[in-house]
Amino acid sequence: MVMREARDQTESTARATVSPRQPHDILLLLRERQRNYSRAEITATPRRREEEQLSSSWKKFVSGKERVRGGQILRVSAALSCITGAAIHVRNIRAGRSTPGLRPQHLVGLQLLSQMTSGLLQGSKVGSTDITLKPRLVKAGQHTADTHTAGSVCLLLQASLPVALFADDATTFVLKGGTNTDMAPHIDYTLQVFKPAVEKFGVNFDCDVIMRGFYPKGGGVVSVTVQPIKQLEPVVMTTRGNVTNITGRAFVSGVLPFKLAKTMSVAALRTLRAQISGVHMDIAALHEDKSAFGNGSGIIIIAETSSGCLLAGSALGKRGVQPDQVGVAAAESLLSNLQHGGCVDDFLQDQLIIFMALANGTSRIRTGPVTLHTQTAIHIAETLTKAKFTITKCEDAGVSDESYMIECKGVGGQNPHL
């Protein structure tokens, strides 16, 4: 399949980019996979000629009550909308939350994608529970996205990176918000775990951390340059190997004393060494001076294996939580991910789904128990593309080795600009 079909293609050819599932079929799929998932519905028309798109009758429809009710539905569906050209309509955004509808970080992400494609975005205001995105062609450019909060810059990158790969030239982003926040990947994770993983698909991007930002003030700034790609390559990660090295960083910033970072590091190392022997471990304790805005603390620990897999655990400091507890929490998170035979950790699973769906060939990645975020990403990817996913339990998985193989026959999306 070629993304961004020529404008004179027939409607029947364009329809080949859209899954034929109808809403009742998708509801059935959801019930089969997880009985307690909330309702989700999707319908579609792809982009035809650009001048017809703005007046075309309907689009992809996504219910925000679907599975994971946060911003992931918006990020995955909006990114695939921009890449495939299918307009989307998303409703029930963050349904059931105490503050339903778009939050500032979600709105900024949607506006960024709309800007990248010169698209039409409707319902673009904080609190909106219903949005429509009608993208045009992906174009290179320089973009600034500022949440004006501690909204995660890493989640902004999650949505915009896949789209930038299909531009006509390099795309530059300046993303502002939180770099190390709860409920989102830390910037250290994005650079040290996510980046090496997507590079296996052929992705090439540079990311410079100009300023770290934390909850509640934000103030973080990262600069990202993404190179376009003709086509993503499939990835096979099926053998984890043995842990050969564990490294990490425990940090504090602002007025917080350096001893807090040292305490996190010591507690994490003590926890890891009680469970793992014969492996080199080093968790540096750091004080962020001029490169951080406001007060913050946290720790990330990364395990590298003999086959080149990277798995991580992390935690952030909070008021009322002792620093040794933060260090132990990060170590236990890593240990939990090392208990299964997966080649990726629980946090990376769902982030790779969109790349698997777009790759030219069959990708196979061994994981631990499949998360709700991953199942949501798979469901949306299958609906917005012709990618086909299967999930099977690994035959060699033991009682304490609950691992699964996620296999995807990608659609082979091509960048028509290259």
FENURWO-V404261 format. One record per pair of residues at least 4 apart in sequence whose ideal C-beta (glycine too) atoms are under 6 Angstrom apart, sorted by sequence separation. I is the first residue (numbers start at 1). J is the second residue. D is the distance in Angstrom with one decimal. If there is no record, write none. Layout:
i | j | d
I | J | D
I | J | D
This chain:
i | j | d
5 | 9 | 4.5
9 | 13 | 4.6
21 | 25 | 4.4
48 | 52 | 4.5
52 | 56 | 5.7
68 | 72 | 5.2
71 | 75 | 5.9
73 | 77 | 5.8
74 | 78 | 5.6
80 | 84 | 5.7
102 | 106 | 4.5
147 | 151 | 3.4
157 | 161 | 5.3
160 | 164 | 5.9
167 | 171 | 5.1
185 | 189 | 4.4
188 | 192 | 5.8
189 | 193 | 5.1
190 | 194 | 4.7
191 | 195 | 5.4
199 | 203 | 5.7
252 | 256 | 4.1
256 | 260 | 5.6
269 | 273 | 6.0
272 | 276 | 5.5
288 | 292 | 3.8
305 | 309 | 4.3
321 | 325 | 5.4
344 | 348 | 4.1
352 | 356 | 5.9
359 | 363 | 5.5
370 | 374 | 5.0
381 | 385 | 5.9
397 | 401 | 4.6
9 | 14 | 5.7
21 | 26 | 5.3
81 | 86 | 5.6
95 | 100 | 5.9
102 | 107 | 4.7
114 | 119 | 4.3
123 | 128 | 4.4
185 | 190 | 5.3
198 | 203 | 4.1
213 | 218 | 4.6
344 | 349 | 5.8
382 | 387 | 5.9
397 | 402 | 5.9
47 | 53 | 4.8
94 | 100 | 4.9
180 | 186 | 4.7
213 | 219 | 4.1
304 | 310 | 5.8
381 | 387 | 5.4
397 | 403 | 4.8
30 | 37 | 4.8
66 | 73 | 5.8
81 | 88 | 4.4
94 | 101 | 5.9
114 | 121 | 4.1
123 | 130 | 5.1
164 | 171 | 4.0
213 | 220 | 2.6
356 | 363 | 4.3
93 | 101 | 5.4
123 | 131 | 3.9
179 | 187 | 4.1
212 | 220 | 5.3
252 | 260 | 5.0
302 | 310 | 5.8
303 | 311 | 5.0
337 | 345 | 4.1
5 | 14 | 5.7
64 | 73 | 5.8
93 | 102 | 6.0
211 | 220 | 5.5
252 | 261 | 4.6
317 | 326 | 5.1
394 | 403 | 4.6
30 | 40 | 5.6
122 | 132 | 4.2
211 | 221 | 4.4
251 | 261 | 5.6
302 | 312 | 4.7
45 | 56 | 5.7
77 | 88 | 5.4
110 | 121 | 5.9
145 | 156 | 5.4
210 | 221 | 4.2
250 | 261 | 4.5
315 | 326 | 4.8
378 | 389 | 4.8
393 | 404 | 5.5
394 | 405 | 5.7
121 | 133 | 5.4
269 | 281 | 5.8
301 | 313 | 5.2
45 | 58 | 5.7
209 | 222 | 5.4
210 | 223 | 6.0
391 | 404 | 5.6
392 | 405 | 5.2
119 | 133 | 6.0
120 | 134 | 4.3
250 | 264 | 4.0
269 | 283 | 5.8
300 | 314 | 4.1
315 | 329 | 4.1
62 | 77 | 5.0
119 | 134 | 5.6
207 | 222 | 5.8
208 | 223 | 4.7
250 | 265 | 4.2
268 | 283 | 5.6
315 | 330 | 4.1
391 | 406 | 5.5
1 | 17 | 6.0
26 | 42 | 5.5
44 | 60 | 4.5
119 | 135 | 4.0
191 | 207 | 6.0
299 | 315 | 5.8
314 | 330 | 5.3
119 | 136 | 5.6
207 | 224 | 4.8
313 | 330 | 4.8
390 | 407 | 4.9
23 | 41 | 4.2
42 | 60 | 5.8
43 | 61 | 4.6
117 | 135 | 3.9
118 | 136 | 4.8
265 | 283 | 4.4
298 | 316 | 4.2
349 | 367 | 5.1
42 | 61 | 5.4
107 | 126 | 5.7
117 | 136 | 5.2
156 | 175 | 4.9
206 | 225 | 4.9
298 | 317 | 5.8
389 | 408 | 4.8
23 | 43 | 5.8
41 | 61 | 5.9
42 | 62 | 5.6
265 | 285 | 4.6
297 | 317 | 3.3
313 | 333 | 3.1
117 | 138 | 5.4
205 | 226 | 4.4
313 | 334 | 3.1
370 | 391 | 5.8
387 | 408 | 5.7
388 | 409 | 4.7
41 | 63 | 5.1
104 | 126 | 5.9
153 | 175 | 4.0
187 | 209 | 5.7
349 | 371 | 5.7
40 | 63 | 4.8
204 | 227 | 4.2
262 | 285 | 4.4
343 | 366 | 4.8
344 | 367 | 5.6
350 | 373 | 3.9
387 | 410 | 5.6
39 | 63 | 5.9
102 | 126 | 5.6
153 | 177 | 4.8
261 | 285 | 4.0
342 | 366 | 5.3
350 | 374 | 4.3
353 | 377 | 3.8
357 | 381 | 3.9
387 | 411 | 5.2
69 | 94 | 5.9
138 | 163 | 5.7
342 | 367 | 4.3
346 | 371 | 5.7
349 | 374 | 4.3
353 | 378 | 5.6
386 | 411 | 5.1
18 | 44 | 4.6
39 | 65 | 5.2
40 | 66 | 3.3
60 | 86 | 5.2
101 | 127 | 4.2
102 | 128 | 4.9
151 | 177 | 4.4
152 | 178 | 5.3
153 | 179 | 5.8
311 | 337 | 4.7
342 | 368 | 4.2
385 | 411 | 4.9
38 | 65 | 4.0
65 | 92 | 4.7
69 | 96 | 5.9
101 | 128 | 5.3
140 | 167 | 4.2
202 | 229 | 5.5
350 | 377 | 4.5
18 | 46 | 5.0
59 | 87 | 3.7
60 | 88 | 4.0
61 | 89 | 4.9
62 | 90 | 4.5
64 | 92 | 4.0
101 | 129 | 4.5
138 | 166 | 4.8
139 | 167 | 5.9
140 | 168 | 5.3
150 | 178 | 3.7
299 | 327 | 5.8
340 | 368 | 3.6
353 | 381 | 5.6
357 | 385 | 5.3
17 | 46 | 5.0
59 | 88 | 5.4
63 | 92 | 4.9
64 | 93 | 4.0
100 | 129 | 5.8
138 | 167 | 4.8
140 | 169 | 3.7
152 | 181 | 5.1
155 | 184 | 5.2
258 | 287 | 4.7
301 | 330 | 5.3
37 | 67 | 5.0
59 | 89 | 4.9
64 | 94 | 5.9
65 | 95 | 4.5
142 | 172 | 4.6
143 | 173 | 5.3
144 | 174 | 4.5
145 | 175 | 5.3
146 | 176 | 4.0
147 | 177 | 3.7
154 | 184 | 5.6
202 | 232 | 5.6
357 | 387 | 3.7
64 | 95 | 5.3
82 | 113 | 5.3
140 | 171 | 4.9
150 | 181 | 5.4
154 | 185 | 4.5
201 | 232 | 4.7
202 | 233 | 4.7
299 | 330 | 4.6
14 | 46 | 4.7
74 | 106 | 5.6
78 | 110 | 5.9
152 | 184 | 3.5
201 | 233 | 5.7
112 | 145 | 4.4
154 | 187 | 6.0
179 | 212 | 4.7
246 | 279 | 5.8
250 | 283 | 5.8
268 | 301 | 5.9
301 | 334 | 5.0
312 | 345 | 5.8
369 | 402 | 5.6
14 | 48 | 5.6
179 | 213 | 5.3
180 | 214 | 5.8
181 | 215 | 5.4
201 | 235 | 5.6
309 | 343 | 4.6
311 | 345 | 4.2
370 | 404 | 5.6
71 | 106 | 4.8
78 | 113 | 5.1
82 | 117 | 4.9
178 | 213 | 4.9
200 | 235 | 4.7
245 | 280 | 5.4
246 | 281 | 4.4
247 | 282 | 5.3
248 | 283 | 3.9
249 | 284 | 5.0
250 | 285 | 5.1
251 | 286 | 4.6
252 | 287 | 5.6
253 | 288 | 3.9
264 | 299 | 4.7
368 | 403 | 5.9
93 | 129 | 4.7
154 | 190 | 4.8
243 | 279 | 5.4
11 | 48 | 5.5
108 | 145 | 5.1
249 | 286 | 5.8
251 | 288 | 5.5
260 | 297 | 5.7
366 | 403 | 5.6
367 | 404 | 5.5
47 | 85 | 3.3
46 | 85 | 5.8
91 | 130 | 4.4
108 | 147 | 5.1
253 | 292 | 3.5
256 | 295 | 5.4
366 | 405 | 5.5
367 | 406 | 5.8
46 | 86 | 4.5
178 | 218 | 5.1
254 | 294 | 5.4
255 | 295 | 5.9
90 | 131 | 5.2
177 | 218 | 4.9
179 | 220 | 3.7
254 | 295 | 3.4
256 | 297 | 5.6
364 | 405 | 6.0
365 | 406 | 5.2
7 | 49 | 4.8
44 | 86 | 5.8
105 | 147 | 4.6
178 | 220 | 5.6
89 | 132 | 4.8
104 | 147 | 5.2
177 | 220 | 5.9
253 | 296 | 4.9
364 | 407 | 4.8
88 | 133 | 5.3
104 | 149 | 5.1
176 | 221 | 5.2
252 | 297 | 4.4
363 | 408 | 5.0
105 | 151 | 2.7
87 | 134 | 4.2
104 | 151 | 5.7
109 | 156 | 5.3
116 | 163 | 5.7
175 | 222 | 5.2
362 | 409 | 5.1
112 | 160 | 5.6
174 | 223 | 5.6
250 | 299 | 4.1
109 | 159 | 4.9
173 | 224 | 4.4
359 | 410 | 3.7
81 | 133 | 5.5
248 | 300 | 5.6
356 | 408 | 4.0
358 | 410 | 5.9
360 | 412 | 3.7
82 | 135 | 4.4
172 | 225 | 5.0
248 | 301 | 3.7
357 | 410 | 5.8
81 | 135 | 5.7
78 | 133 | 5.7
170 | 225 | 5.8
171 | 226 | 4.9
247 | 302 | 5.7
358 | 413 | 4.4
170 | 227 | 5.4
246 | 303 | 5.0
267 | 324 | 3.9
271 | 328 | 5.1
245 | 304 | 4.6
264 | 323 | 4.9
268 | 327 | 3.8
272 | 331 | 5.0
243 | 303 | 5.0
244 | 304 | 5.9
263 | 323 | 4.1
267 | 327 | 3.3
271 | 331 | 3.8
275 | 335 | 5.7
341 | 401 | 4.7
167 | 228 | 5.0
263 | 324 | 5.3
267 | 328 | 5.2
340 | 401 | 5.8
342 | 403 | 5.0
164 | 226 | 3.9
243 | 305 | 5.6
244 | 306 | 5.3
264 | 326 | 5.2
268 | 330 | 5.5
340 | 402 | 5.3
341 | 403 | 4.1
165 | 228 | 6.0
260 | 323 | 4.5
264 | 327 | 3.8
268 | 331 | 4.3
340 | 403 | 4.7
165 | 229 | 4.9
241 | 305 | 4.2
242 | 306 | 4.9
150 | 215 | 4.3
240 | 305 | 5.3
241 | 306 | 3.5
150 | 216 | 5.6
241 | 307 | 3.6
17 | 84 | 5.1
153 | 220 | 5.9
18 | 86 | 6.0
150 | 218 | 4.0
239 | 307 | 5.2
149 | 218 | 5.2
153 | 222 | 5.3
240 | 309 | 5.1
219 | 293 | 3.2
212 | 288 | 5.9
217 | 294 | 4.6
3 | 83 | 5.5
79 | 159 | 5.1
83 | 163 | 6.0
212 | 292 | 4.1
213 | 293 | 5.0
214 | 294 | 5.6
53 | 134 | 5.9
82 | 163 | 4.6
211 | 293 | 5.3
214 | 296 | 3.2
75 | 158 | 5.5
79 | 162 | 4.9
83 | 166 | 5.5
75 | 159 | 4.1
79 | 163 | 5.4
50 | 136 | 5.6
240 | 341 | 5.7
240 | 343 | 4.9
237 | 343 | 4.0
192 | 302 | 5.7
188 | 300 | 4.6
186 | 300 | 5.8
193 | 310 | 4.8
180 | 298 | 5.2
193 | 312 | 5.1
189 | 312 | 5.8
232 | 355 | 5.9
234 | 359 | 4.4
232 | 358 | 5.2
238 | 364 | 5.7
232 | 359 | 4.3
234 | 361 | 3.6
186 | 314 | 5.5
234 | 362 | 5.6
235 | 363 | 4.8
236 | 364 | 5.0
237 | 365 | 4.8
238 | 366 | 5.0
231 | 360 | 4.8
234 | 363 | 4.3
4 | 137 | 5.8
201 | 355 | 4.7
194 | 351 | 6.0
198 | 355 | 5.9
3 | 166 | 5.7
231 | 414 | 5.2
230 | 415 | 5.3
228 | 415 | 5.8
230 | 418 | 4.5
162 | 354 | 5.3
166 | 415 | 4.8
168 | 417 | 3.7
72 | 373 | 5.8
76 | 377 | 5.2
77 | 380 | 5.2
68 | 372 | 5.2
72 | 376 | 5.9
76 | 380 | 4.7
80 | 384 | 4.1
67 | 372 | 5.6
68 | 373 | 5.3
68 | 376 | 4.6
67 | 376 | 4.1
42 | 383 | 4.7
19 | 382 | 6.0
19 | 383 | 5.0
1 | 411 | 4.6
3 | 413 | 4.3
1 | 412 | 5.9
2 | 414 | 4.6
4 | 416 | 4.7
